Amino acid sequence: MSRAIRLLNLLQLLRQYRSPVTAQVVLAERLQISQRSV
């Protein structure tokens, strides 16, 4: 997955949440990437 695609996916995912979310619990698992990549 290219960095640009990963960034777009991350932005789309963040738009779904109204409250702050953690990289480990939500973002990394939903995007199936490492927490460090987030």
mmCIF entry with sequence, helices, sheets and N, C-alpha, C, O atoms, coordinates in Angstrom:
data_MODEL
# 
_entry.id   MODEL 
# 
_entity.id                         1 
_entity.type                       polymer 
_entity.pdbx_number_of_molecules   1 
# 
_entity_poly.entity_id                      1 
_entity_poly.type                           'polypeptide(L)' 
_entity_poly.nstd_linkage                   no 
_entity_poly.nstd_monomer                   no 
_entity_poly.pdbx_seq_one_letter_code       MSRAIRLLNLLQLLRQYRSPVTAQVVLAERLQISQRSV 
_entity_poly.pdbx_seq_one_letter_code_can   MSRAIRLLNLLQLLRQYRSPVTAQVVLAERLQISQRSV 
_entity_poly.pdbx_strand_id                 A 
# 
loop_
_entity_poly_seq.entity_id 
_entity_poly_seq.num 
_entity_poly_seq.mon_id 
_entity_poly_seq.hetero 
1 1  MET n 
1 2  SER n 
1 3  ARG n 
1 4  ALA n 
1 5  ILE n 
1 6  ARG n 
1 7  LEU n 
1 8  LEU n 
1 9  ASN n 
1 10 LEU n 
1 11 LEU n 
1 12 GLN n 
1 13 LEU n 
1 14 LEU n 
1 15 ARG n 
1 16 GLN n 
1 17 TYR n 
1 18 ARG n 
1 19 SER n 
1 20 PRO n 
1 21 VAL n 
1 22 THR n 
1 23 ALA n 
1 24 GLN n 
1 25 VAL n 
1 26 VAL n 
1 27 LEU n 
1 28 ALA n 
1 29 GLU n 
1 30 ARG n 
1 31 LEU n 
1 32 GLN n 
1 33 ILE n 
1 34 SER n 
1 35 GLN n 
1 36 ARG n 
1 37 SER n 
1 38 VAL n 
# 
_struct_asym.id          A 
_struct_asym.entity_id   1 
# 
loop_
_struct_conf.conf_type_id 
_struct_conf.id 
_struct_conf.pdbx_PDB_helix_id 
_struct_conf.beg_label_comp_id 
_struct_conf.beg_label_asym_id 
_struct_conf.beg_label_seq_id 
_struct_conf.pdbx_beg_PDB_ins_code 
_struct_conf.end_label_comp_id 
_struct_conf.end_label_asym_id 
_struct_conf.end_label_seq_id 
_struct_conf.pdbx_end_PDB_ins_code 
_struct_conf.beg_auth_comp_id 
_struct_conf.beg_auth_asym_id 
_struct_conf.beg_auth_seq_id 
_struct_conf.end_auth_comp_id 
_struct_conf.end_auth_asym_id 
_struct_conf.end_auth_seq_id 
_struct_conf.pdbx_PDB_helix_class 
_struct_conf.details 
_struct_conf.pdbx_PDB_helix_length 
HELX_P HELX_P1 AA1 ARG A 3  ? ARG A 15 ? ARG A 3  ARG A 15 1 ? 13 
HELX_P HELX_P2 AA2 ALA A 23 ? ALA A 28 ? ALA A 23 ALA A 28 3 ? 6  
HELX_P HELX_P3 AA3 GLU A 29 ? LEU A 31 ? GLU A 29 LEU A 31 1 ? 3  
# 
_struct_conf_type.id          HELX_P 
_struct_conf_type.criteria    ? 
_struct_conf_type.reference   ? 
# 
loop_
_atom_site.group_PDB 
_atom_site.id 
_atom_site.type_symbol 
_atom_site.label_atom_id 
_atom_site.label_alt_id 
_atom_site.label_comp_id 
_atom_site.label_asym_id 
_atom_site.label_entity_id 
_atom_site.label_seq_id 
_atom_site.pdbx_PDB_ins_code 
_atom_site.Cartn_x 
_atom_site.Cartn_y 
_atom_site.Cartn_z 
_atom_site.occupancy 
_atom_site.B_iso_or_equiv 
_atom_site.pdbx_formal_charge 
_atom_site.auth_seq_id 
_atom_site.auth_comp_id 
_atom_site.auth_asym_id 
_atom_site.auth_atom_id 
_atom_site.pdbx_PDB_model_num 
ATOM 1   N N  . MET A 1 1  ? 0.853   -1.168 0.000  1.00 0.00 ? 1  MET A N  1 
ATOM 2   C CA . MET A 1 1  ? 0.000   0.000  0.000  1.00 0.00 ? 1  MET A CA 1 
ATOM 3   C C  . MET A 1 1  ? 0.904   1.237  0.000  1.00 0.00 ? 1  MET A C  1 
ATOM 4   O O  . MET A 1 1  ? 1.793   1.362  0.842  1.00 0.00 ? 1  MET A O  1 
ATOM 5   N N  . SER A 1 2  ? 0.676   2.129  -0.929 1.00 0.00 ? 2  SER A N  1 
ATOM 6   C CA . SER A 1 2  ? 1.507   3.331  -1.005 1.00 0.00 ? 2  SER A CA 1 
ATOM 7   C C  . SER A 1 2  ? 1.165   4.288  0.139  1.00 0.00 ? 2  SER A C  1 
ATOM 8   O O  . SER A 1 2  ? 0.101   4.190  0.750  1.00 0.00 ? 2  SER A O  1 
ATOM 9   N N  . ARG A 1 3  ? 2.063   5.192  0.409  1.00 0.00 ? 3  ARG A N  1 
ATOM 10  C CA . ARG A 1 3  ? 1.852   6.141  1.498  1.00 0.00 ? 3  ARG A CA 1 
ATOM 11  C C  . ARG A 1 3  ? 0.667   7.060  1.212  1.00 0.00 ? 3  ARG A C  1 
ATOM 12  O O  . ARG A 1 3  ? -0.069  7.433  2.126  1.00 0.00 ? 3  ARG A O  1 
ATOM 13  N N  . ALA A 1 4  ? 0.485   7.420  -0.040 1.00 0.00 ? 4  ALA A N  1 
ATOM 14  C CA . ALA A 1 4  ? -0.635  8.298  -0.398 1.00 0.00 ? 4  ALA A CA 1 
ATOM 15  C C  . ALA A 1 4  ? -1.970  7.602  -0.163 1.00 0.00 ? 4  ALA A C  1 
ATOM 16  O O  . ALA A 1 4  ? -2.903  8.199  0.374  1.00 0.00 ? 4  ALA A O  1 
ATOM 17  N N  . ILE A 1 5  ? -2.056  6.347  -0.563 1.00 0.00 ? 5  ILE A N  1 
ATOM 18  C CA . ILE A 1 5  ? -3.295  5.573  -0.359 1.00 0.00 ? 5  ILE A CA 1 
ATOM 19  C C  . ILE A 1 5  ? -3.549  5.396  1.131  1.00 0.00 ? 5  ILE A C  1 
ATOM 20  O O  . ILE A 1 5  ? -4.684  5.527  1.590  1.00 0.00 ? 5  ILE A O  1 
ATOM 21  N N  . ARG A 1 6  ? -2.495  5.099  1.888  1.00 0.00 ? 6  ARG A N  1 
ATOM 22  C CA . ARG A 1 6  ? -2.632  4.921  3.331  1.00 0.00 ? 6  ARG A CA 1 
ATOM 23  C C  . ARG A 1 6  ? -3.140  6.210  3.978  1.00 0.00 ? 6  ARG A C  1 
ATOM 24  O O  . ARG A 1 6  ? -3.991  6.164  4.867  1.00 0.00 ? 6  ARG A O  1 
ATOM 25  N N  . LEU A 1 7  ? -2.625  7.351  3.538  1.00 0.00 ? 7  LEU A N  1 
ATOM 26  C CA . LEU A 1 7  ? -3.061  8.634  4.084  1.00 0.00 ? 7  LEU A CA 1 
ATOM 27  C C  . LEU A 1 7  ? -4.533  8.894  3.772  1.00 0.00 ? 7  LEU A C  1 
ATOM 28  O O  . LEU A 1 7  ? -5.281  9.328  4.647  1.00 0.00 ? 7  LEU A O  1 
ATOM 29  N N  . LEU A 1 8  ? -4.949  8.638  2.552  1.00 0.00 ? 8  LEU A N  1 
ATOM 30  C CA . LEU A 1 8  ? -6.354  8.835  2.189  1.00 0.00 ? 8  LEU A CA 1 
ATOM 31  C C  . LEU A 1 8  ? -7.274  7.920  2.989  1.00 0.00 ? 8  LEU A C  1 
ATOM 32  O O  . LEU A 1 8  ? -8.340  8.343  3.436  1.00 0.00 ? 8  LEU A O  1 
ATOM 33  N N  . ASN A 1 9  ? -6.866  6.679  3.169  1.00 0.00 ? 9  ASN A N  1 
ATOM 34  C CA . ASN A 1 9  ? -7.663  5.740  3.973  1.00 0.00 ? 9  ASN A CA 1 
ATOM 35  C C  . ASN A 1 9  ? -7.758  6.211  5.418  1.00 0.00 ? 9  ASN A C  1 
ATOM 36  O O  . ASN A 1 9  ? -8.813  6.116  6.044  1.00 0.00 ? 9  ASN A O  1 
ATOM 37  N N  . LEU A 1 10 ? -6.646  6.717  5.940  1.00 0.00 ? 10 LEU A N  1 
ATOM 38  C CA . LEU A 1 10 ? -6.626  7.210  7.310  1.00 0.00 ? 10 LEU A CA 1 
ATOM 39  C C  . LEU A 1 10 ? -7.557  8.411  7.472  1.00 0.00 ? 10 LEU A C  1 
ATOM 40  O O  . LEU A 1 10 ? -8.293  8.498  8.455  1.00 0.00 ? 10 LEU A O  1 
ATOM 41  N N  . LEU A 1 11 ? -7.528  9.321  6.527  1.00 0.00 ? 11 LEU A N  1 
ATOM 42  C CA . LEU A 1 11 ? -8.409  10.491 6.594  1.00 0.00 ? 11 LEU A CA 1 
ATOM 43  C C  . LEU A 1 11 ? -9.878  10.095 6.533  1.00 0.00 ? 11 LEU A C  1 
ATOM 44  O O  . LEU A 1 11 ? -10.698 10.642 7.272  1.00 0.00 ? 11 LEU A O  1 
ATOM 45  N N  . GLN A 1 12 ? -10.216 9.159  5.669  1.00 0.00 ? 12 GLN A N  1 
ATOM 46  C CA . GLN A 1 12 ? -11.602 8.697  5.578  1.00 0.00 ? 12 GLN A CA 1 
ATOM 47  C C  . GLN A 1 12 ? -12.048 8.048  6.883  1.00 0.00 ? 12 GLN A C  1 
ATOM 48  O O  . GLN A 1 12 ? -13.181 8.239  7.326  1.00 0.00 ? 12 GLN A O  1 
ATOM 49  N N  . LEU A 1 13 ? -11.159 7.289  7.486  1.00 0.00 ? 13 LEU A N  1 
ATOM 50  C CA . LEU A 1 13 ? -11.489 6.624  8.743  1.00 0.00 ? 13 LEU A CA 1 
ATOM 51  C C  . LEU A 1 13 ? -11.676 7.640  9.865  1.00 0.00 ? 13 LEU A C  1 
ATOM 52  O O  . LEU A 1 13 ? -12.597 7.511  10.671 1.00 0.00 ? 13 LEU A O  1 
ATOM 53  N N  . LEU A 1 14 ? -10.815 8.640  9.920  1.00 0.00 ? 14 LEU A N  1 
ATOM 54  C CA . LEU A 1 14 ? -10.921 9.649  10.974 1.00 0.00 ? 14 LEU A CA 1 
ATOM 55  C C  . LEU A 1 14 ? -12.204 10.466 10.859 1.00 0.00 ? 14 LEU A C  1 
ATOM 56  O O  . LEU A 1 14 ? -12.729 10.929 11.871 1.00 0.00 ? 14 LEU A O  1 
ATOM 57  N N  . ARG A 1 15 ? -12.702 10.646 9.676  1.00 0.00 ? 15 ARG A N  1 
ATOM 58  C CA . ARG A 1 15 ? -13.946 11.403 9.483  1.00 0.00 ? 15 ARG A CA 1 
ATOM 59  C C  . ARG A 1 15 ? -15.149 10.693 10.098 1.00 0.00 ? 15 ARG A C  1 
ATOM 60  O O  . ARG A 1 15 ? -16.162 11.330 10.387 1.00 0.00 ? 15 ARG A O  1 
ATOM 61  N N  . GLN A 1 16 ? -15.048 9.398  10.298 1.00 0.00 ? 16 GLN A N  1 
ATOM 62  C CA . GLN A 1 16 ? -16.163 8.628  10.852 1.00 0.00 ? 16 GLN A CA 1 
ATOM 63  C C  . GLN A 1 16 ? -16.309 8.819  12.361 1.00 0.00 ? 16 GLN A C  1 
ATOM 64  O O  . GLN A 1 16 ? -17.372 8.543  12.918 1.00 0.00 ? 16 GLN A O  1 
ATOM 65  N N  . TYR A 1 17 ? -15.260 9.284  13.024 1.00 0.00 ? 17 TYR A N  1 
ATOM 66  C CA . TYR A 1 17 ? -15.263 9.401  14.481 1.00 0.00 ? 17 TYR A CA 1 
ATOM 67  C C  . TYR A 1 17 ? -15.406 10.851 14.901 1.00 0.00 ? 17 TYR A C  1 
ATOM 68  O O  . TYR A 1 17 ? -14.753 11.733 14.344 1.00 0.00 ? 17 TYR A O  1 
ATOM 69  N N  . ARG A 1 18 ? -16.259 11.096 15.881 1.00 0.00 ? 18 ARG A N  1 
ATOM 70  C CA . ARG A 1 18 ? -16.429 12.454 16.403 1.00 0.00 ? 18 ARG A CA 1 
ATOM 71  C C  . ARG A 1 18 ? -15.496 12.713 17.578 1.00 0.00 ? 18 ARG A C  1 
ATOM 72  O O  . ARG A 1 18 ? -15.093 13.853 17.810 1.00 0.00 ? 18 ARG A O  1 
ATOM 73  N N  . SER A 1 19 ? -15.154 11.683 18.308 1.00 0.00 ? 19 SER A N  1 
ATOM 74  C CA . SER A 1 19 ? -14.261 11.841 19.454 1.00 0.00 ? 19 SER A CA 1 
ATOM 75  C C  . SER A 1 19 ? -12.862 11.354 19.081 1.00 0.00 ? 19 SER A C  1 
ATOM 76  O O  . SER A 1 19 ? -12.702 10.635 18.094 1.00 0.00 ? 19 SER A O  1 
ATOM 77  N N  . PRO A 1 20 ? -11.855 11.734 19.855 1.00 0.00 ? 20 PRO A N  1 
ATOM 78  C CA . PRO A 1 20 ? -10.487 11.278 19.563 1.00 0.00 ? 20 PRO A CA 1 
ATOM 79  C C  . PRO A 1 20 ? -10.384 9.752  19.629 1.00 0.00 ? 20 PRO A C  1 
ATOM 80  O O  . PRO A 1 20 ? -11.036 9.111  20.453 1.00 0.00 ? 20 PRO A O  1 
ATOM 81  N N  . VAL A 1 21 ? -9.574  9.194  18.767 1.00 0.00 ? 21 VAL A N  1 
ATOM 82  C CA . VAL A 1 21 ? -9.347  7.749  18.754 1.00 0.00 ? 21 VAL A CA 1 
ATOM 83  C C  . VAL A 1 21 ? -7.852  7.490  18.854 1.00 0.00 ? 21 VAL A C  1 
ATOM 84  O O  . VAL A 1 21 ? -7.037  8.327  18.465 1.00 0.00 ? 21 VAL A O  1 
ATOM 85  N N  . THR A 1 22 ? -7.501  6.324  19.378 1.00 0.00 ? 22 THR A N  1 
ATOM 86  C CA . THR A 1 22 ? -6.088  5.984  19.517 1.00 0.00 ? 22 THR A CA 1 
ATOM 87  C C  . THR A 1 22 ? -5.591  5.264  18.272 1.00 0.00 ? 22 THR A C  1 
ATOM 88  O O  . THR A 1 22 ? -6.352  4.599  17.568 1.00 0.00 ? 22 THR A O  1 
ATOM 89  N N  . ALA A 1 23 ? -4.321  5.412  18.024 1.00 0.00 ? 23 ALA A N  1 
ATOM 90  C CA . ALA A 1 23 ? -3.720  4.762  16.861 1.00 0.00 ? 23 ALA A CA 1 
ATOM 91  C C  . ALA A 1 23 ? -3.744  3.250  17.023 1.00 0.00 ? 23 ALA A C  1 
ATOM 92  O O  . ALA A 1 23 ? -4.038  2.526  16.072 1.00 0.00 ? 23 ALA A O  1 
ATOM 93  N N  . GLN A 1 24 ? -3.438  2.775  18.214 1.00 0.00 ? 24 GLN A N  1 
ATOM 94  C CA . GLN A 1 24 ? -3.315  1.336  18.423 1.00 0.00 ? 24 GLN A CA 1 
ATOM 95  C C  . GLN A 1 24 ? -4.658  0.624  18.356 1.00 0.00 ? 24 GLN A C  1 
ATOM 96  O O  . GLN A 1 24 ? -4.821  -0.344 17.614 1.00 0.00 ? 24 GLN A O  1 
ATOM 97  N N  . VAL A 1 25 ? -5.594  1.097  19.116 1.00 0.00 ? 25 VAL A N  1 
ATOM 98  C CA . VAL A 1 25 ? -6.848  0.359  19.271 1.00 0.00 ? 25 VAL A CA 1 
ATOM 99  C C  . VAL A 1 25 ? -7.701  0.413  18.020 1.00 0.00 ? 25 VAL A C  1 
ATOM 100 O O  . VAL A 1 25 ? -8.252  -0.607 17.606 1.00 0.00 ? 25 VAL A O  1 
ATOM 101 N N  . VAL A 1 26 ? -7.820  1.564  17.419 1.00 0.00 ? 26 VAL A N  1 
ATOM 102 C CA . VAL A 1 26 ? -8.777  1.717  16.331 1.00 0.00 ? 26 VAL A CA 1 
ATOM 103 C C  . VAL A 1 26 ? -8.106  1.777  14.970 1.00 0.00 ? 26 VAL A C  1 
ATOM 104 O O  . VAL A 1 26 ? -8.381  0.948  14.103 1.00 0.00 ? 26 VAL A O  1 
ATOM 105 N N  . LEU A 1 27 ? -7.246  2.731  14.782 1.00 0.00 ? 27 LEU A N  1 
ATOM 106 C CA . LEU A 1 27 ? -6.737  3.012  13.446 1.00 0.00 ? 27 LEU A CA 1 
ATOM 107 C C  . LEU A 1 27 ? -5.890  1.882  12.869 1.00 0.00 ? 27 LEU A C  1 
ATOM 108 O O  . LEU A 1 27 ? -6.129  1.450  11.741 1.00 0.00 ? 27 LEU A O  1 
ATOM 109 N N  . ALA A 1 28 ? -4.921  1.406  13.613 1.00 0.00 ? 28 ALA A N  1 
ATOM 110 C CA . ALA A 1 28 ? -4.040  0.357  13.097 1.00 0.00 ? 28 ALA A CA 1 
ATOM 111 C C  . ALA A 1 28 ? -4.818  -0.921 12.797 1.00 0.00 ? 28 ALA A C  1 
ATOM 112 O O  . ALA A 1 28 ? -4.580  -1.577 11.782 1.00 0.00 ? 28 ALA A O  1 
ATOM 113 N N  . GLU A 1 29 ? -5.734  -1.265 13.671 1.00 0.00 ? 29 GLU A N  1 
ATOM 114 C CA . GLU A 1 29 ? -6.516  -2.487 13.451 1.00 0.00 ? 29 GLU A CA 1 
ATOM 115 C C  . GLU A 1 29 ? -7.449  -2.350 12.254 1.00 0.00 ? 29 GLU A C  1 
ATOM 116 O O  . GLU A 1 29 ? -7.559  -3.275 11.450 1.00 0.00 ? 29 GLU A O  1 
ATOM 117 N N  . ARG A 1 30 ? -8.115  -1.219 12.127 1.00 0.00 ? 30 ARG A N  1 
ATOM 118 C CA . ARG A 1 30 ? -9.056  -1.028 11.017 1.00 0.00 ? 30 ARG A CA 1 
ATOM 119 C C  . ARG A 1 30 ? -8.348  -0.952 9.674  1.00 0.00 ? 30 ARG A C  1 
ATOM 120 O O  . ARG A 1 30 ? -8.864  -1.444 8.671  1.00 0.00 ? 30 ARG A O  1 
ATOM 121 N N  . LEU A 1 31 ? -7.151  -0.329 9.645  1.00 0.00 ? 31 LEU A N  1 
ATOM 122 C CA . LEU A 1 31 ? -6.414  -0.186 8.396  1.00 0.00 ? 31 LEU A CA 1 
ATOM 123 C C  . LEU A 1 31 ? -5.499  -1.379 8.119  1.00 0.00 ? 31 LEU A C  1 
ATOM 124 O O  . LEU A 1 31 ? -4.910  -1.482 7.043  1.00 0.00 ? 31 LEU A O  1 
ATOM 125 N N  . GLN A 1 32 ? -5.385  -2.270 9.091  1.00 0.00 ? 32 GLN A N  1 
ATOM 126 C CA . GLN A 1 32 ? -4.534  -3.459 8.995  1.00 0.00 ? 32 GLN A CA 1 
ATOM 127 C C  . GLN A 1 32 ? -3.089  -3.079 8.690  1.00 0.00 ? 32 GLN A C  1 
ATOM 128 O O  . GLN A 1 32 ? -2.444  -3.655 7.814  1.00 0.00 ? 32 GLN A O  1 
ATOM 129 N N  . ILE A 1 33 ? -2.597  -2.087 9.444  1.00 0.00 ? 33 ILE A N  1 
ATOM 130 C CA . ILE A 1 33 ? -1.202  -1.670 9.349  1.00 0.00 ? 33 ILE A CA 1 
ATOM 131 C C  . ILE A 1 33 ? -0.654  -1.558 10.761 1.00 0.00 ? 33 ILE A C  1 
ATOM 132 O O  . ILE A 1 33 ? -1.408  -1.645 11.731 1.00 0.00 ? 33 ILE A O  1 
ATOM 133 N N  . SER A 1 34 ? 0.648   -1.366 10.882 1.00 0.00 ? 34 SER A N  1 
ATOM 134 C CA . SER A 1 34 ? 1.242   -1.271 12.206 1.00 0.00 ? 34 SER A CA 1 
ATOM 135 C C  . SER A 1 34 ? 0.921   0.078  12.838 1.00 0.00 ? 34 SER A C  1 
ATOM 136 O O  . SER A 1 34 ? 0.622   1.054  12.151 1.00 0.00 ? 34 SER A O  1 
ATOM 137 N N  . GLN A 1 35 ? 0.991   0.103  14.162 1.00 0.00 ? 35 GLN A N  1 
ATOM 138 C CA . GLN A 1 35 ? 0.720   1.339  14.882 1.00 0.00 ? 35 GLN A CA 1 
ATOM 139 C C  . GLN A 1 35 ? 1.744   2.404  14.494 1.00 0.00 ? 35 GLN A C  1 
ATOM 140 O O  . GLN A 1 35 ? 1.413   3.587  14.417 1.00 0.00 ? 35 GLN A O  1 
ATOM 141 N N  . ARG A 1 36 ? 2.950   1.999  14.259 1.00 0.00 ? 36 ARG A N  1 
ATOM 142 C CA . ARG A 1 36 ? 4.002   2.941  13.875 1.00 0.00 ? 36 ARG A CA 1 
ATOM 143 C C  . ARG A 1 36 ? 3.716   3.587  12.517 1.00 0.00 ? 36 ARG A C  1 
ATOM 144 O O  . ARG A 1 36 ? 4.085   4.740  12.293 1.00 0.00 ? 36 ARG A O  1 
ATOM 145 N N  . SER A 1 37 ? 3.074   2.866  11.624 1.00 0.00 ? 37 SER A N  1 
ATOM 146 C CA . SER A 1 37 ? 2.739   3.422  10.308 1.00 0.00 ? 37 SER A CA 1 
ATOM 147 C C  . SER A 1 37 ? 1.683   4.507  10.401 1.00 0.00 ? 37 SER A C  1 
ATOM 148 O O  . SER A 1 37 ? 1.627   5.410  9.565  1.00 0.00 ? 37 SER A O  1 
ATOM 149 N N  . VAL A 1 38 ? 0.845   4.411  11.425 1.00 0.00 ? 38 VAL A N  1 
ATOM 150 C CA . VAL A 1 38 ? -0.195  5.423  11.610 1.00 0.00 ? 38 VAL A CA 1 
ATOM 151 C C  . VAL A 1 38 ? 0.462   6.711  12.009 1.00 0.00 ? 38 VAL A C  1 
ATOM 152 O O  . VAL A 1 38 ? -0.221  7.713  12.220 1.00 0.00 ? 38 VAL A O  1 
# 
